[in-house]
Amino acid sequence: MSRSEFTVADAHTYDHRSTLRWLQSHILRYKGLMLTFLLTTIGMAAAQSMEAITVGWAFDSVLQNEGRAGLTVAALYVVAAYVGYGLFDIVNSLAIRIVAQRVERDARDELYLSLLSKSQTFHGQQRVGDLMARATNDVQQIGLFVSPALGTTTESVLTLLVPLVTITTLDYRLLIVPVAFLVATTFALRRYNDNLAPVATQLRGTFAEMNAGLAETISGIEVVKGFAQETAENNQFSRNAGAYRDAFVREGEVTARYLPLLLYGLTIGLGFGHALYLFMQGVISVGQVIAFMGLLGTLRMPIRFLLRNIASFQQSFASARRILEMILTETELDQNEA
């Protein structure tokens, strides 16, 4: 635990044992909102799966000549599924965005209180631009970690899992292709995350270095001009900006090798072929084929969301690590209760 000049008696205590625990302690401070978010996310995934199932029912109703009554019932189920999804989505988005704003506010408060508690010697040793980057851009990344990154990632995971459960209600043999897709995607995402982590850390570090150098040059512009160092400072900024650009390009190169989108395309083709084979064998109906393809279609958005969210997660973790490092930096002061 870091020492500070004073402590606030009613200040909330967060877990500083690791970056992940620190983020968890901030988020779990709002358990009610997070529970609401989780329940509505499950409701959204279930409603989305029900949409595909009810469309299949509608086709079977028409093909089996059940008449207007059967088609009406199927249509009402489709409408109910869409309305339910919309209502769950409204509550879901509201809950996670409130949590994101509060977590960002709490992280900023904790960082500012930590900075105010440290000695003048400590502040004299810090680079102003780096402090500015941590207190503004890095703190904003914490909010983005919760929403949209954490929110859409949770939705994506459930939207990948719930359709698999729903497919078993059609025919368990249809699970072969989706399960293979899920296993392959898990390994692909793990590899993608491992490749992206060091690049994201470098991206945040080079941005802070560029920001710090520019702030120091501007604040000491008279000294720079007095010693005729304009060219040297311009070259230094160009090097820092170039390093940030190179890190940004490397991040793009890693994201360009995102394999789950390719795996999804293969899954659609193989899944459709397998469903047609079972239909020709008389195992499943046309409606079940349509419902199955609808369920496979729901997997597309989670895969696209994860492409963006993993990059956001890595940058947010790098930012959280930098903030926590600043909070935990020791300062040689006596502690006074306030």
Summary of the structure (lengths in Angstrom):
residues: 338
radius of gyration: 26.3
end to end distance: 17.8
largest distance: 90.9
contacts: 1100
relative contact order: 0.17
helix: 85%
strand: 1%
